[in-house]
Amino acid sequence: MTLSALAWRSTAAGSLVLALAGCSWRMETPAPDWPSPDEVTLMRDAAAQREQDVIDAAAGATASTTHDALVLADLEADAAPERLEAFGGLYVAYPSASPSPSAQEDSVGGLQETVIDAQDGHFADALTATDPDLAVLTASAGLSHALSLWYSTWVAGVVEGDEAAASAERVFESSALAGETLVPEGTAVDAATVAELVRSHDEAGYLYEVLAARAADSERDQWLARRDLQRDRASALVALPGIEDVREATYVTPTRELPDAASRVVAAQTEELSIAETYMSLVPGADPEDLAWLLTAAYDAYAQAAAYGDATVQASVPPLPGVASAP
């Protein structure tokens, strides 16, 4: 090989090296290892997306003429944005791009299905979340959706003339939470705490008996019906293994200051909301096996408080029951 040929090859090889050196890519550089979001971030983003889907579906259902669709759309339009904010907002991978709105059916069916999907998705995450704050947020958000679904159906029934009992036990349905019940067969909740739940339900029963003594006709009947339900719940809870019976014969009630029907309704609603908040206070740190009955018991109390109200004056459903709002 001539010297000029060797020189050409040497020059060509050097040029190739220089060309590659001028690029960001190197032959020996491995594929880039981009950072990926962790499990908590992915779960939070999915929860936020569910809330955005509800917001979109509620906007599409506002033209509906059915009572339940209108009420559900109003409730979700008010509450879903607050839940979306609590989950950190909707993640947008490319903020400079113009997002395409998700297609939602302009019907009550589409809205109800979207809310049910959000409810069950939140409950499923609450059972598996490794972050305790996210577990509470998703459980609370799921309960809010369950209450919105019940309330919209209840209002529609009242407006359309259905004669539903004012006092009743109510249990929601969810494909994510198996065995929704008001009283479990067993529980990991501390025995002393369960004993206090017994006392709360028994005290509520006493309050309802006093309210009934001051009422007449159908009002009296509704207080007596709820009295029986509350006392039955207390008896069922105290029958669980290892639960001390702390029920008392009488309790101090504010009924001397409640002379009329309107004030008696307020007293009943206050009692039910107190019980609901007590159950929600047990959700943080609860075993997944206890989540269903704690949420169901809270749901029953929240719904009962709303059922004592005026269906023609729309109540508000808490966006995040049991979770304190940011100041």
N, C-alpha and C positions, 0 to 999 in steps of 0.2 A: 504494500500500500504506500502510495506517495505521501510525502510530507504535507502537500497541499490538501490531500483528502483527509488526513488525520486532523489537520487544522480546521477543516470545515465541520467535521463531526464534533470536535470540541466546542467550536463556536455555536453550533446548533443546539447541543446539549445545554450549554450555558444559557442560551436564549430561552429554552423551555423552562429552566429553573427560575429564571428571572420573571418570566410571564406568570408562572404559578405563584411566585412570591408576591406578585402585585395583586392577586385575587384574595378574597376572604377565605376561600376554600383551600384546604391542604389535603394532599393525597393521604397523609397519615392521620388526619383529624377524624375522630369518631362522630357518629350522628349526634346532633345536639340533643341534650336531655332537658327539655323544657319543664319548668315547674308545673305541677298539676294541683288543682284544688283538693283539699282534704275532704274526708267524709262529711264532716260537720258543715263545711261550706256548700257542698253539693246538696245536702239535705235542706239547708236553709234556702238555697236558690230554688229548689223544687217547690218548697212551701210558698215562697214568694210568687212563683209562676202560677200556682193554683189560685192564689188570691187575685192575681191579674186576670186570670181566666174568668173568675166570678165577676169582677168589675165589668169586663167586656160583655158577659152574658146578661148582667143586670141592665146594662145600657141598651141591649137589644130587646129586652122584654118590656120596656116602659110603654110600648104602644099596645100591650095586651089589654083585653077588656075583662079578663077574669080577675076576681078579687084576690085570689091567692098569688097570682103572678105579680100583680101590682104591689101587694104588701111585701112579698119576698124581694122584689126588685128594690123597693124603697129601703128595706132593712139592710140589704147587702150593699147598696150604693153608699149608705152611711157608714157601715162597719168595716167593709173590706179594705178601704184605703188605710185605715188605722192599723189593721193587721198586716197589710203589705209593708207599711213603714216599720212595724215592729220586727219584721223578718229582714229588714235591711234594704228594702226596695228591690226592684227587678234588675237582675244582672243583664247588662247589654255588652256583648263581646266587642262590638264595633260601634262606639258611641256616635261616630260621624255618619254612620249609615242611617238611612230612613227606615225604621222598622215597619214591617207590614202587619197590620192588625190581624189578630187571629179571628177566624170565621166562627161566629156563634149563631145558633138558631134564634130567630126572632119569635120565640114561643115560650110558654110556661114550661113545656117539657124540656127544652134545651137549658133553661135556667135551673130548673130543679135538678137535672142530671149533673150539671156543672157543680152545683152546691153540694150534692151528695158525694161526688168525686172528691171535692176539696175536703169535706168532712172525713171521709174514710182515709184519704191520703194523709191527713194530719194525724188521725188516730194511729195509723200504722207506723208513722214516724215516731210518735210519742212512745210506742212500745219498744223501739229499738235504738232511740237516740242515745249516744254516748255522752253528749253534752247535757248536763242537767237543766240549764236554762232553756235550751232548745226543746227538751222534752216537755217542760211545763208550757212553753209557748204553743207548741203544736197540739197538746192536749186541750188547752184552753180555746184555741182557734177552732178545733173540731167541735167542741161543745157549743160554741157560739153559732156555728152553722146548723147544728142539730136544733138549737132553740129557734133559729130563724125559720127553719122548715116547719117546725111544729106551730109556731105562732101564726105564720101565714095561713096555714090550713085551718087553724082554730078560728081566726078572724073571719075567713071566708065562710066557715060553717055557721057562725053566729049571724053574719049578715044575711045569709041565705035561709035562715030560719031553723037550722038544726038545733035540737034540744039536747045539748051535751051537758053533762053534770059539771057544775062549777068546781066541786071538790072531787078529785080523783087522783089515783096514782098513775104516773106517766113514765113510760120506758121508751127510749129511742132505739132505733135499729141501725146497726152498722155492720158491714161485712168485715171490718178490721178488728172489732172488739167482740170476742166470742163470749157468750153468756152474760149479756147485760142483765143485771138484776139489782134490786134494791138492798138485798141482804145476801151476803155470800155464805157458802157452806163452811168456809174457814177463811182466815185472814192473817196476814203478817203484821197488820196494824197493831200497835201496842195495846194491850188489854185495858190499860187505864184510859187510853184515848177512846176506845170503843165504849167504855163505861160512860164517858162524858157524852158520847153521841146518844146513848140510851137516855141519859138525863135530859138532853136537849129535846128529843122527840116526846118524852113524857111531859116535860114542861109545856111544850107546844100543845099537847093534848089538853092540858089543864086550861091554858089560855082559851082554846076553842070552846071548852065547856062553859067558861065564864062568858064569852061572847054570845054563846047560844042562850044563856040565861037572860041576856039583855035584848034578845031579838025575838022575832015571831015569824011564823009561816015559813016561806021558802028560805029566807035568810037564816032562820034558826036551823033549818034542815041542813044547809050547806056547812054551817059550823060544826054541827054534830057529826056529819059525815067525815069531815077532815079530822075531828077529834078521834074518831075510831081508827082511822088510818094511821095517825101519829102514834097512838097507843099500841096498835098492833106492831108497828115498826120497832118500837121500844122493846116489846116482848120478844120479837124475833131476834134482835141484836143481843139481848141479855141471855138468850138461850145458847149463844155461841160458847164454845169451851173456854173456861177460865175467866169469864166476864163477871165482875162484881155487880150486883144489883144496887144501884145508888138512887133509885127512884124514891121520891118523897110523896107524902100525902097531899101537900099543898105547896104552892109556889107564890112568890110575890109577882103580881101583874099590875100593869098601869091602867086597868079597866075603869077605875073610878073617874078617869079623865076622858073616857070614851063614851059619851052618852048617845051618839047617833050612828046610823048605818055607815056613813062615810068615814067616820073616825074608826069604826070597827074594822072596816076594810083596810085602812092604813095599818092598824095594829097587826092584822093577819099577814099583810104583805111584808111588813118589817120582820116578823117572826120567820117567815119562809126564806126571806133573803139572808137572814142571819144563819140559818141552817145551811143554805146553799154555800155561803162563804166559808163556813166551817169545813164542809166537805172539800171545797177547793183548796183550803189551806193544807190538806193532807196529801194533795197530789204531788208536790215536790218531794222527790226521794222515795215515792211509793214503789213497791214491787210491781212489775208489769201485771202480775196476777190480780192485783188489787185495783188496777186502774179502771177496769170496767164498772165495778160496783160503786166506786167513789164518784166517778163522773155521772153515772146514772142517778145516784142519790142527789147530787147537785142539780142535775137536769130537772128532776121531779120537783124540787123546791123552787127553782127559778121559774119553771112553767106554772106552778101553782100560784105563785105571786102574781104573775101576769094574768092568769085566768080570773082572778078576783077583780081585775080592772075593767074599764069600760072598753069594749071592743071597737066602739066608734071613735075612740081617741087612741090612735096608734101609740103603743108603748115602744120604747127603745130596747133592743137586745144588746147586752154588753158585748163589745167587740172582742174582748179578752177576759172572760169571767175569771175572777180570782187573781188577776194580774194587775198590779197597781199601774196606773197610767203615769207616763213620764211627766214631771212638773213643767 
